[in-house]
Amino acid sequence: MNATLACVLALAAGTYVFRLAGPVLHGRVELPVRVQELLTVGATVLLVALLATGALTEGQGFAGWARPIGVLVGGVLAWRRAPFALVVVAAATATALLRLAGVS
């Protein structure tokens, strides 16, 4: 067995164990309220960091202003609880129109 296959199998097994841990440990492990709050905040911070990275960078540099403004339009619509399809179409349309207008 080559090293790549061994790594893939190890990662697959680890992923399966992590996914199985939730249902198996549910009800057996009680986390303090403070830890639950920290986990919620941590998950939110990771999602915001992923959003910022995807919206602001392309390759090794800044993605330009059209993409972050499109993400902002989508974010505002999602915050206002617009339907998902409308959020996606509006964000893409805003980005496309800005690029068409010459905003990079």
N, C-alpha and C positions, 0 to 999 in steps of 0.2 A: 504494500500500500504506500502510495507516495505521500509527501508531506501536505500537499494541498488538500487531498481527500481527507486526511486525518484531521486537519484544521476545520474543514467544513463539518465533518461528523461531530467533532467536539463542540463546535458552536451550536449545531442543531440540538445536541443533547442538552447543553446548558440552557438554551432557549426553552426547550420542552420542560425542563425542571423548574425554571422560573414561572412558566405558565401554569404548571401543575401545583406549585406551592400555594397559590391563592386559594383554590378550592379545598385543598387538603388541610391547610392551616386555619381556614375560616372557623371562627368560634372557639378555637383552641388558644389562640394568642390574642391577648387584649392589649392594644397600644394605648398609652396615655393620651389624653386630649391634646396636650401640647405637641406631641409627636405627630398626631394626625393633622394638626394645623400646619406644622412645618412641612409635612409631606405635600399638603395641598398648595402651599405657597411655593415650594420647590418645583412642583409640576407646572405651575403657572409661569414661573420664571423661565423654565426650560422652553416652554412653548413660545413665550415672547422672544426669547433669544433666537429660536429657530425662525420665527417670523421675521425678525429684524435682519438676520443673516440672509435669508432668502430674498427679502425685499430690497436690501440696500447694496448687496454685492453681486458681482458677476465676474467669475474668474478670480483675479487678484485685486480688483479695483472696484470703484463705485459704479453702480449700475445705471446711474443717471436719475433724473427727477421723475420721469414718467412712471416708472414701476412703483416707487414708494407712494406716489399720489394715487395710483390705481389701487394699491393695497389699502391705503387710507380710505378711499371711497368704499371698498368692499368691507372694511372694518366697521365703518359708520353704519352701513346698511345692516350688517350682521348684528351690531349692537342694538339697532332699532327693530330687530327681529323680522327682517325681510326674508322672504323665501330664499332658500339656498341658491336656486337657479338664477334668481334675480341678482343676488350678491355677486355671483361669478360673472354673469354677463355684464353687469354694470362696471365691475372692476376692469374687466378686459376691454370694454368699450372706452372707458376713461383713459386707460393706458394707450390704446390704439389711436384715439383722437389726439392725445398730447403728442404722440410720436409723429402723427400726420401733420401736426402744426409745427413740427420742428423741434420740440422739446425732447432731448435725448433721454 
